[in-house]
Amino acid sequence: MKKNLLKICTFAFLGIMVSCSEDNYEKENAVDAENFNQELLSTKQINDEIKETLQQTGKFYWKDASLQMLWSATQHGSNLVTIGYGESLNDFEKASGKASGIEDEILKIIKENESDSPEKVVIYKDPVLNIIDVIIKDQKTLFLLRKNKGIRYIEPGDYKYFTFEQENGANKSSGSSGCGYDSESLSGSDYTTITPNAKVPWNFYKHNIPNAWAKSTGAGITVGVIDSGVSPNQSLLGSNFNNGDSSGRTVQKYGTYVDSFWPWSTSTDGPNDQCGHGTSMTATATAPRNNKGLPVGVAYNANLISYRAASNVVLEGYHEQKGVQNAFVGLGNNSSVKIISMSMGHIFSVGRIEDGVRYANNRGKLIFCAGGTSTSFTNFVGVIFPAWMNETVAVTGIKEGSGYNKCSNCHSGSKIEFTVVMERSASGNTAPVLSYYENQTDYVGGSSVATATTAGIAALVWSKNPTWNKDQVLNKLRQSSSLYPNKSSDYGYGNINAALAVQ
């Protein structure tokens, strides 16, 4: 009896202590939150902190920023906050059902600490991923949300780093980075004409791609390209996709980008390229082996699914980042898609894109991303996001010649897996591609074209081995590269020999 009484008293004491601890924790949080009255940091102060972190660590995540910096960035970004939630760091899909109720907890905290009504606070609830976009104005709200164990990340939803760089005195805008509608006649030394009258780019021979075509042309494989869309004025990526020696394949075009200043806007502006970059990338990977005297793509018998997910290659702001996330989810849900190529990115991590990449990766997609191409004020960055993710394969471009020398504007680093020769040593000319306009040609360079080229080679390998999974295809690419089994600290496994890869 005494032992039972002692147990009861002990449990009662522990219960009181736990209750008191919880009460004290809540009171401490409330007191701390009430005491927040930090000044708003300027966009220059925020950007300088991002740059300093990148220079020191090579990566920047908002989870590592101070509350003051996070709150200030949200205030400079329309008060928009993106919250990724879940039972654990890997719980990012709604279908798991594990995060049920966490969203309600988040909204309760916001409702209790923000003055706006709930209908004005919630901008978007993702139907597939555990993501919610809300308007937050009070530091206290952010503080309390950061303490919630059900939240994986809290990020400014519309902070435009490059726009603020320009406003703060940077000498070049990145707003049109990678865009252009120019056409250029090709030098006769930059291509070889093959049947039925297609031009093979000079750099394809550096990777033995024409010899690989004897065994594989990409038939039966669908490549998804996430970029700025496809030109409506280039029929070889539309109605004439099956021109010449290309046959029996399909092209589909989608748009997930909303061209609007307002975060609550939902109408996309369609699949058509309004930049030029996406047209070049889809052409590099899949342009037909045509009879029109124009450049052929690497996997000229592969299917193509194109997503216009952003206005240009720099994933700046809410609608571009959300557009890319939705493109990854769309391609992830498409069972016919084997390979995803994205030659766009950002200098820091974006949680919703990370979730989209992981969603597609979990569904067996082999994802290639550009390692980065410099602008005048991003040359301090190594491999960019999301190419630095473990779920993606990072690619960069190098110059023609012996050894490995990165192209004039290309990034390099330990996350790079493969390289593609895409810049001539003598003339400086880059890779020939289809132009934005009918019956015209152009040159394109950087890690962008390197990425699309590698995605095309992967399609050749998967077409030759249709029962393989993504890991088997990736391992074959590695084994067929010039530096294998070693890996360079800057250039990965180096140049892929496509003919060897399809053996």
N, C-alpha and C positions, 0 to 999 in steps of 0.2 A: 504493500500500500504506500509506504514511504517512497519507494523507488518510482512508482507511478506518479505520485504527487510531484516528485522532483522533476520527472520528465515533462509533466504538464507545465510546471513553473518555468523550466528551461525553454520549452517551445514558445511559451507566452512571452518570455523575455526577448527571445530572438525575433519574434514577430513584431514586438514593439520597436526593437532596434532597427529592423528592416523598414518598418513604416516610418520611423523617425528619419532614417537615412534618405528614403525617397522624398519625404516632405522637405528635408533640408536641401536635397539636390534641386528640387523644383524651385524652392525659395532662392537658392543661390543663382540658378539660371535666370529667374525673374529679376533679381537684383542686378545681376550682370547686364542683362538685356536693357533694363531701365537706365543704366549708367552710360550706355553707348550714345555718344554725341560727337563722333569723329567727323572731321572736316572732309568735304568732298575732294578727292584727288583729281588733278587735271588729267586730261587724256595723255599729255606728254609724260607725266609722272607714271601713269599706268604702262604706257608703251615702253618707257625706259626700263621699268622693272621686268617686263616680259623679255626684252632684249638681253638684259643682264643675266636672267635665268637661262635663256637659251645659250648664251655664250659660255656659261659655267657648266651646264648639264646636258645641253643638246636638245632638251625637251621642256615644254611648259604645259602644266596642267592647272586649271583653275582651283582644284582642290588644295593646292599648295599655296594659294594666295591668301593674304590676310583678309579678315572680314572687311576692313576699310577698303581695300583694293577691289574686292568682289562687289561690294555695295556701290562703290563709285563707278565701276564699269557698267553695272546695270542701269545706273542713273543716266549715264551717257549713251545708253543703248535702249532708249524708249521704255525704261523700267521693266523690260522683258527678261524673265528668268526661266531657264529650262531646267527641269528637275527630272533626273533619272532615279527611279526607286526600285526596290526589290528586297527580298529576304536576305540576299547575299549579293556580292559583286557580280556573280554570274547569272543572277536571276533578272534578266532583262526582257523576257518574253511574256506577254500576257497569258499565253496559252498554258504556261506552267501552273497558273492559279495560285502560286505561292505568295504573291504580293497582294492578295485580296485584302482589302481594308486599309492598306498603307496609303493609298491615294486619298481616302476619306480623312485619315489622320493629318495628311499634309494640308488639305483644304480647311480642316478645323483650325489648325495653327494660323493659317493665313487669315481666316475669317475673324479670329479673335484679336488679331494684331494689326490688321489693315482697315482703313476707314471706308474703302470702296466696297460696294455690294458684290456678292459672289459672282453675279452674272457679268460684272465688269472686270473681275480678277482673272477668270479662266479664259485663256485664248484658244487653247487646243489640248485635246486629250487624244493621244495616239491610239489607234484601234489594235495595233499589233504589238508594239513595244511598250514597256513600262516607262513612259515619258509623258510629262505634262508641262505645258507652257503657261505661265501665270505672270501677272503684273504685281510687282512688289516695290514698295517705296520706302519702307521703314527698315533700318538696320536691325532692329530688334527681331523682326520677322525672320530675316536671314540667319541671325544668330541662333534662334530657336530651331529653325529647320536644319541647320548644320549639326545640331545635337541629336537629331532624330536618327536612330539606328537603321531605319528603313529606307534611308535616302542614300543612293549610290554616288550621286554627284549633284552639285548645284552650280550652274554656269550662267554668265550673262548670255541672253538669247540673241542679242542683236548688236554686240559690240563690234564696230567696224575698225579694226586695227589700222589697215592701210589707208582708209579715208582720213583717219586722224593723223597718220604719219604725214600725209600730204598737207593737211591743214597746219601741222606744226613745223612745216618748212622743208620737208623732203622734196627733192628736186624732180621727182618723177612719180606720176600716179600709176598705181597698179590696176586701176579700174577697167582697163581694156587689155590687160596682160594676156598675151597669147592670141589675141584676136587680129583678124585681117582678112580682107577679101581680095588681096592682090593675086594676080596671075603672073607667071614668069615662064618664058620659053626655056626649055632644057638644053643644056650644053650636050652636044653629041657624045662627049666623053663620059657623061653621067648616066648612060643607060645602054642596054642592048636590046634590039628588037627580036622578038620570038613570035612564033605562030600563035594566033592567027593574025596579029599585027599589034601586039602589046609590047610596051616598054618595061623591061626589067630594071629597077633601080640599081645603080652601081654597088650600093652597100649590101644588097641581097647576096651577091657573090662572096662577100666577106664572111658570110655565115652559111655558105653552101646551100642556100634555100632552093635555087633552081635544080640542083641535083636531088634534093629531097622530094621534089614534085614527081619524080618517077615512081615513088612509093606511096605518096599521100598528098592530097590537095585540100584536105580539111573537110571533105564530104561527110555529112551526118552530124557534124559538131556545130553547136550554136554558140557564138561569141556575143556577149553583152558588152556594150560600150557605154559608159557613163561619162557624159561630156556636155557640150553645148548644143547637141542635136546634129541633124544632117541637113545639108542644103537642099531646098526644094528645086534648085536650078541644076542639079547634077543627076542626070538620069541613070548613070551607071551605079548609083547608090539608091536607085528607086525603080522606075519602070523597066530599065535595062540591066537590072542586077544580074540577070542570067544571059548576058551578052557573050558572044564568042565561045570560048571553051568552058565557060562557067554555066552550069545547068542544074535544074532540079532543086534549087535552094530558095529560101524565103528571106525577106527583109521586113522587119516590123519596127515602127517608130512610135515612141511615147514621149510625153512631156510631164515632168513633175515640178517644174520651176514656175513659181508665181512671181511675175514681174510687178511688184507693188511695194510702195513705201510702208503700207499699213500691214502689221503682222496678222491681223484677222482676215485678210483677203485670202481667198481659196481658189480663185480661177487661174488655171495655168495658161501660159501663152502658147501652148502647142509644142509639137516635136521639131519644128523647123529651126535650123541653126541660124542664129543672128549674130554670130561671132566669127565663124570660119574654122575655129580650132577643131570642133567635133567632126566636121566633114573630113579634115585631114587625117584624124585618128581612125575613123571608120574605113577610110580609103586604104590607109596603110595596112590594116589588118585583113580586109575582106574585099577590096575592089576586084571586079571581074578580070579574068584573062581575056581582054576585049579585042575586038577587031577594028578599033577606032584610032589606033596609034597613041594610046594613053597609058599611064603607069598601071601596073597590075599590083594587087595586094598579096600579102604572104599566103593567106589561106583563101585562095580564090574560089573554092567551092564550099566554103563554110556558110552557114546561115548567120544572119545578123539581127540583133535586137539593139536598137539605139534608144538611149534616154537623154532627152534634153533636161538636165537636172540643175544647171546653173547658167548664168549669163556669160561667164568667162572662167579662166582656169583657177583664179584665186577664190577660194570658198569663203567669201566675205559676207557676213550678215545672216539673218534669220532664214530668209526664203531660199537662199542657195544651200545652206546647210541642211535645212529640212528637205529640200528637193533631192539632194544626194542621198540622204537617209532613206527616203521613200523609193528611190531608184534601186538601192541595194536590196530593200525588202521585196520590191517587185521582181527583181531578177532572182532573188533567193527563192521565191515562191514558184518560179517557172521551172518545171522539171526538165525542160529541154535544154536549159542553159548549163553549159559546163564551165565556161571561162568568162571572167569579168575583167575588163580593162578600164582603168580610170587614170587619165593623165592630168589630174587636177589635185589640188590640196591646199594646205594651210601651214603656217609656221608653228601653230600650236594645236593641241588636242581639242577636239570637239566631241563631247560625250555622245550626242545623238548619232553622229556619223560612226563613231566607234561601235555603238550598238547595232547599227545597220550592217557594218562590215562583219561583225561577229554573227549576226543573224544569217547572212548569206554563206559565210564560212561553215556554219553548223549544218548547212544543207548541201555540202559537198562541192561548193564552187571554188575554183582555183582563181584567186584574185591577184592581179598585177597592178601595181601603182607606181607612178612616177616618183623617182627619188628627189626631184626638184630641179628647177631651172631658175637661175638668179635674176633678180631685178637690181636696180642700183642700190636698194636699201634692204636686201635680204641676203646679201652675199656672205653674211656671218653665220647663216643657218646651215646645218649639215643636212642629213636626209629629213625630208619634210613629213608631215602627217597627211594621210594615214599610212604612207609607205613604211614608217618606222614600226608599225604594229606587227606583232608576231603572226597575225592571221593574214597578212598580205605578203606579196613578193615584190621587193623593191628593185627597180631597174634604172640605170642611168646610161648616158651616151658618152662615147669616147671618140677621139680623133683617129683617122686613118694613119697607119704606120706601125712600126714595131713597138712592142711594149704597150703600156696602158697610160694614156694621157686623156683626162676627161675633156669633153668638149668645152668650148669657150665659156659657156654659161651653166654647165651642168654641175650638180652637187654629187658628192661621193661620201662614203662613210661605211661603218661596220654593218649597217643594216642592208646594204646593197647585196643582191643575190646574183644579178647578171648585168652584162654590159652589151651595148649594141654599137657598132661602128656607124656613125652617121654624119661625120664632118670630114671633108676632104683636106688632106694636108697641104696641097698646093693652092687650090682655088678657094678653099673655105666653104665650098658649096655643101649643102646638106642633102637630105633624102628627097628624091622626086616623088610627087604624089599627084593625085587628081586635084584640080582646082575647085573652088566653090562654084565656078561657072562651067557650063556645058562646053565640051571639046577644048578645054584649056588645062594647063598644067601649072604646078607650083613646086617650091621647095619648102620643106619643113624640118626643123631640127630640135635639139634639146632632149631632155629625158622623156618628153612626151612621146615623140616618135619612136624612141627606144622601147618604151613600154608597149605601145601598140604592136610593134614588130615582134616582140617576145610573146605577146598574147597569140599572135598569128602562128608562130612556131609551135607553141603549146597545142594549138588546134590541129596542126599536122600530126603531132605525136599522138594525141588522143584519138584522132580519126584512124590512125594505123592500129591503135590498140583500144577499141571501143569498150571493152569490158573493164578497163583499168579505172581506178579511182584517182582523185586529185594528187594524193601523195605519191602514187606510182609514176604519174606523169611528171611531177616536179622532180622526183629523184632521177628520172631518165634525162631531164634537161640538165641537171647538175652533172651527171656522169658524162654527158656529151659536151661539156664545156672545157675550155682550154686550160684552166687552172686546176681542175679537179684532180686529185681529192683534196688539194689545199684550197684555202679560201683567203683571198686578199682582204686586208683590213679596210680597203677603200673600194674595191671592185668585185667583191664576192668571188664567184666561180668564173667570172670573165665571160668571153664570147661563146655562145652556143654554136656548135656545128650541127645544123639542122639535118643534114644528110645522115650523120652518125646517129642522131636522135631518133630517126624513123627506121633504123635497121631492125 
